[in-house]
Amino acid sequence: MIDNERNAAEIFKALSDENRLKILEFLVNGERCVCEIFPHIGSSQSNVSQHLKVLRNAGLIDFRKNGKKIIYYLTSPEVIELLKCVDRIH
């Protein structure tokens, strides 16, 4: 069923942290600047940056630059579906 166990493990690792889930939920409503993400999460910018790196490595989010701002976004609608599935399990 899973084509690549390593990729699946990376995704589940990324989902294993409450702050990373909060970031994903925040991005469901659209692109956000990192300057909006860390106050929403209630953590330092450096801590949020580490979480964003894990999410990017898992392929769940990506970013683009807009001048000096770094804008993060979900990579695909499947990420939203994945979050919905997790919510239904509980």
Short mmCIF file of the C-alpha atoms (twelve columns), coordinates in Angstrom:
data_MODEL
# 
_entry.id   MODEL 
# 
loop_
_atom_site.group_PDB 
_atom_site.id 
_atom_site.type_symbol 
_atom_site.label_atom_id 
_atom_site.label_alt_id 
_atom_site.label_comp_id 
_atom_site.label_asym_id 
_atom_site.label_seq_id 
_atom_site.Cartn_x 
_atom_site.Cartn_y 
_atom_site.Cartn_z 
_atom_site.pdbx_PDB_model_num 
ATOM 1  C CA . MET A 1  0.000   0.000  0.000  1 
ATOM 2  C CA . ILE A 2  2.827   2.451  0.824  1 
ATOM 3  C CA . ASP A 3  5.220   2.865  -2.100 1 
ATOM 4  C CA . ASN A 4  8.053   4.378  -0.112 1 
ATOM 5  C CA . GLU A 5  8.246   3.609  3.594  1 
ATOM 6  C CA . ARG A 6  11.040  6.148  4.144  1 
ATOM 7  C CA . ASN A 7  8.873   8.997  2.807  1 
ATOM 8  C CA . ALA A 8  5.923   7.815  4.864  1 
ATOM 9  C CA . ALA A 9  8.067   7.679  8.001  1 
ATOM 10 C CA . GLU A 10 9.297   11.238 7.338  1 
ATOM 11 C CA . ILE A 11 5.713   12.475 7.003  1 
ATOM 12 C CA . PHE A 12 4.581   10.750 10.191 1 
ATOM 13 C CA . LYS A 13 7.635   12.092 12.020 1 
ATOM 14 C CA . ALA A 14 6.691   15.595 10.881 1 
ATOM 15 C CA . LEU A 15 3.134   15.066 12.133 1 
ATOM 16 C CA . SER A 16 4.336   13.843 15.535 1 
ATOM 17 C CA . ASP A 17 4.765   17.321 17.021 1 
ATOM 18 C CA . GLU A 18 1.905   19.515 18.235 1 
ATOM 19 C CA . ASN A 19 3.558   22.725 17.034 1 
ATOM 20 C CA . ARG A 20 4.054   21.335 13.542 1 
ATOM 21 C CA . LEU A 21 0.397   20.329 13.433 1 
ATOM 22 C CA . LYS A 22 -0.525  23.865 14.493 1 
ATOM 23 C CA . ILE A 23 1.591   25.238 11.654 1 
ATOM 24 C CA . LEU A 24 -0.107  22.972 9.126  1 
ATOM 25 C CA . GLU A 25 -3.563  23.898 10.422 1 
ATOM 26 C CA . PHE A 26 -2.617  27.586 10.172 1 
ATOM 27 C CA . LEU A 27 -1.526  27.121 6.559  1 
ATOM 28 C CA . VAL A 28 -4.793  25.403 5.593  1 
ATOM 29 C CA . ASN A 29 -6.330  28.868 5.209  1 
ATOM 30 C CA . GLY A 30 -3.637  29.999 2.787  1 
ATOM 31 C CA . GLU A 31 -0.080  31.201 2.477  1 
ATOM 32 C CA . ARG A 32 1.505   32.831 5.522  1 
ATOM 33 C CA . CYS A 33 4.641   34.814 6.147  1 
ATOM 34 C CA . VAL A 34 6.958   33.331 8.764  1 
ATOM 35 C CA . CYS A 35 6.416   36.608 10.643 1 
ATOM 36 C CA . GLU A 36 2.749   35.554 11.057 1 
ATOM 37 C CA . ILE A 37 3.455   31.930 11.914 1 
ATOM 38 C CA . PHE A 38 5.644   32.231 14.996 1 
ATOM 39 C CA . PRO A 39 3.274   34.592 16.902 1 
ATOM 40 C CA . HIS A 40 0.350   32.295 16.051 1 
ATOM 41 C CA . ILE A 41 2.219   29.275 17.390 1 
ATOM 42 C CA . GLY A 42 3.392   31.164 20.464 1 
ATOM 43 C CA . SER A 43 7.008   30.152 20.062 1 
ATOM 44 C CA . SER A 44 10.265  31.831 19.107 1 
ATOM 45 C CA . GLN A 45 11.120  32.439 15.479 1 
ATOM 46 C CA . SER A 46 14.133  30.121 15.694 1 
ATOM 47 C CA . ASN A 47 12.007  27.304 17.156 1 
ATOM 48 C CA . VAL A 48 9.351   27.751 14.471 1 
ATOM 49 C CA . SER A 49 12.055  27.796 11.802 1 
ATOM 50 C CA . GLN A 50 13.204  24.350 12.966 1 
ATOM 51 C CA . HIS A 51 9.642   23.043 12.751 1 
ATOM 52 C CA . LEU A 52 9.231   24.549 9.276  1 
ATOM 53 C CA . LYS A 53 12.414  22.769 8.189  1 
ATOM 54 C CA . VAL A 54 11.045  19.398 9.331  1 
ATOM 55 C CA . LEU A 55 7.766   20.041 7.489  1 
ATOM 56 C CA . ARG A 56 9.653   21.051 4.318  1 
ATOM 57 C CA . ASN A 57 11.897  17.983 4.485  1 
ATOM 58 C CA . ALA A 58 8.771   15.829 4.689  1 
ATOM 59 C CA . GLY A 59 7.376   17.560 1.601  1 
ATOM 60 C CA . LEU A 60 4.304   18.896 3.399  1 
ATOM 61 C CA . ILE A 61 5.096   22.591 2.911  1 
ATOM 62 C CA . ASP A 62 7.283   24.791 0.769  1 
ATOM 63 C CA . PHE A 63 8.089   28.488 0.583  1 
ATOM 64 C CA . ARG A 64 8.621   31.347 -1.784 1 
ATOM 65 C CA . LYS A 65 10.289  34.683 -1.277 1 
ATOM 66 C CA . ASN A 66 8.361   37.908 -1.666 1 
ATOM 67 C CA . GLY A 67 10.943  40.647 -1.299 1 
ATOM 68 C CA . LYS A 68 12.402  40.147 2.160  1 
ATOM 69 C CA . LYS A 69 9.448   38.061 3.343  1 
ATOM 70 C CA . ILE A 70 9.416   34.271 3.280  1 
ATOM 71 C CA . ILE A 71 5.949   32.930 2.532  1 
ATOM 72 C CA . TYR A 72 5.075   29.328 3.449  1 
ATOM 73 C CA . TYR A 73 2.310   27.243 1.921  1 
ATOM 74 C CA . LEU A 74 0.999   23.676 1.839  1 
ATOM 75 C CA . THR A 75 2.398   21.692 -1.071 1 
ATOM 76 C CA . SER A 76 -0.859  20.001 -2.085 1 
ATOM 77 C CA . PRO A 77 -4.521  19.523 -1.160 1 
ATOM 78 C CA . GLU A 78 -3.606  16.031 0.029  1 
ATOM 79 C CA . VAL A 79 -1.995  17.602 3.096  1 
ATOM 80 C CA . ILE A 80 -5.414  18.991 4.058  1 
ATOM 81 C CA . GLU A 81 -6.974  15.563 3.496  1 
ATOM 82 C CA . LEU A 82 -4.261  13.975 5.639  1 
ATOM 83 C CA . LEU A 83 -5.062  16.356 8.491  1 
ATOM 84 C CA . LYS A 84 -8.772  15.546 8.138  1 
ATOM 85 C CA . CYS A 85 -7.997  11.829 8.289  1 
ATOM 86 C CA . VAL A 86 -5.970  12.286 11.461 1 
ATOM 87 C CA . ASP A 87 -8.824  14.254 12.990 1 
ATOM 88 C CA . ARG A 88 -11.328 11.494 12.153 1 
ATOM 89 C CA . ILE A 89 -9.146  8.826  13.810 1 
ATOM 90 C CA . HIS A 90 -9.384  10.547 17.172 1 
# 
